[in-house]
Amino acid sequence: MAKVRFRISMSLDGFTSGPEQSVDNPLGIGGEGLHEWAIELASWRRPHGLEGGEVNASTAVMEESLAGIGATIMGRNMFGGHPGPWDPVRPWKGWWGANPPFHHPVFVVTHHARPPLALEGGTTFTFVTAGIEEALAQARRAAQGRDVAVAGGASIAQAYLKAGLVDEMEISLAPILLGGGERLFDGVGALPELKLARTVAAPGVTHFKFARR
Amino acid sequence: MAKVRFRISMSLDGFTSGPEQSVDNPLGIGGEGLHEWAIELASWRRPHGLEGGEVNASTAVMEESLAGIGATIMGRNMFGGHPGPWDPVRPWKGWWGANPPFHHPVFVVTHHARPPLALEGGTTFTFVTAGIEEALAQARRAAQGRDVAVAGGASIAQAYLKAGLVDEMEISLAPILLGGGERLFDGVGALPELKLARTVAAPGVTHFKFARR
């Protein structure tokens, strides 16, 4: 069966965003330090429409995390905008502009219903109010046999981990301390179904891949 | 001035011991997985009176963490035994047998006064009830210009971090998930006075060294 995979950047003290997240500062204080290693990579810059960039030991990890994905699931906070019901006049369209980097169906887990949002380049956002299992069922169908990525943030990744629905997890550990924010491994237990598959030490980051035993 | 240093093994989910610590299981459930990389090293086995062992990328890290230390500070839980006042008849003498691996003065931060305990090989345990700053002052004097190591556990390391008294911190990250236990980075903040100095990827562990800016 197709896999449920996620890759997330985490600080050494366990946070996937810094403290005091807001619309103006969605990564929280210091949170941009989680992603510096990625933003420098050619393999991240290309799908985001940016030129140049480096090739290093993270390249294969990044390419692997982007390959073979047929659909993506994310939480409301990652899709962003504002808490509560969607603005009926100027509904939030995500952080990614007119042509988001996904190029496949994306399912947003939210409490607030909304019609699907089709953007350029094959990215369609579908808003699912029936919970994480329904979002996964819809994503699996849309992925047509390819894998489903859980993009984040921390709370939706936690929800899938707690439900035992994750087949592969890649933690990209940034050697920084954020001191607060959203903590990925909070109340998810020891996850005995997942086993370390490999470690990659790269400039500014160490990647730990876990896979179902 | 001589430095205050500590090195501690931590799980990927941030714990320095597993859940359900007890006298019978002082590392908590799964906690032995934090130290497997170390126990295999010749440079750890030698001071613990064990033969054989490996030489790998962790060797230099372990030797550096043991070198130049003139005194060690630890918390009551790491010294171990039982909570509350010391048993007057058979006082706990530590986990390490008649000849502990320290071979220098050790200061145990505790709420319960007790006379010093001198064991073989130059290790003397002094019990300090006046708090972490007094323990550090005594350890600095005893170290006679060499560095002071904070051995652990998590709560005493946290106390020194919160007080801004740590000059060097080495986190030896074991790629395991414990799901619970003592969390090192809980309420210590982002520690802006410490900066990543180097990373060493080794078999079964990645070492992140932070030093005062």
Contacts between the chains, C-beta under 8 A, distances in Angstrom:
chain1	res1	chain2	res2	distance
A	12	B	171	6.3
A	12	B	173	7.4
A	12	B	185	7.5
A	12	B	208	6.1
A	13	B	14	6.7
A	13	B	184	8.0
A	13	B	185	3.5
A	13	B	188	7.9
A	14	B	13	6.7
A	14	B	14	4.5
A	14	B	183	8.0
A	14	B	185	6.5
A	30	B	190	6.4
A	171	B	12	6.3
A	173	B	12	7.4
A	173	B	173	7.3
A	173	B	206	7.8
A	175	B	196	4.9
A	175	B	199	6.0
A	175	B	208	4.8
A	176	B	196	7.4
A	177	B	185	6.8
A	177	B	189	7.9
A	177	B	190	5.0
A	177	B	191	5.2
A	177	B	194	7.4
A	178	B	190	5.8
A	179	B	185	7.9
A	179	B	188	7.2
A	179	B	189	4.1
A	179	B	190	3.2
A	179	B	191	7.1
A	180	B	189	7.6
A	180	B	190	7.6
A	183	B	14	7.9
A	184	B	13	8.0
A	185	B	12	7.5
A	185	B	13	3.5
A	185	B	14	6.5
A	185	B	177	6.8
A	185	B	179	7.9
A	188	B	13	7.9
A	188	B	179	7.1
A	189	B	177	7.9
A	189	B	179	4.1
A	189	B	180	7.6
A	190	B	30	6.4
A	190	B	177	5.0
A	190	B	178	5.8
A	190	B	179	3.2
A	190	B	180	7.6
A	191	B	177	5.2
A	191	B	179	7.1
A	194	B	177	7.4
A	196	B	175	4.9
A	196	B	176	7.3
A	199	B	175	6.1
A	199	B	201	6.9
A	199	B	206	7.1
A	201	B	199	6.9
A	201	B	201	3.5
A	201	B	206	6.7
A	206	B	173	7.8
A	206	B	199	7.0
A	206	B	201	6.7
A	206	B	206	5.1
A	208	B	12	6.2
A	208	B	175	4.8
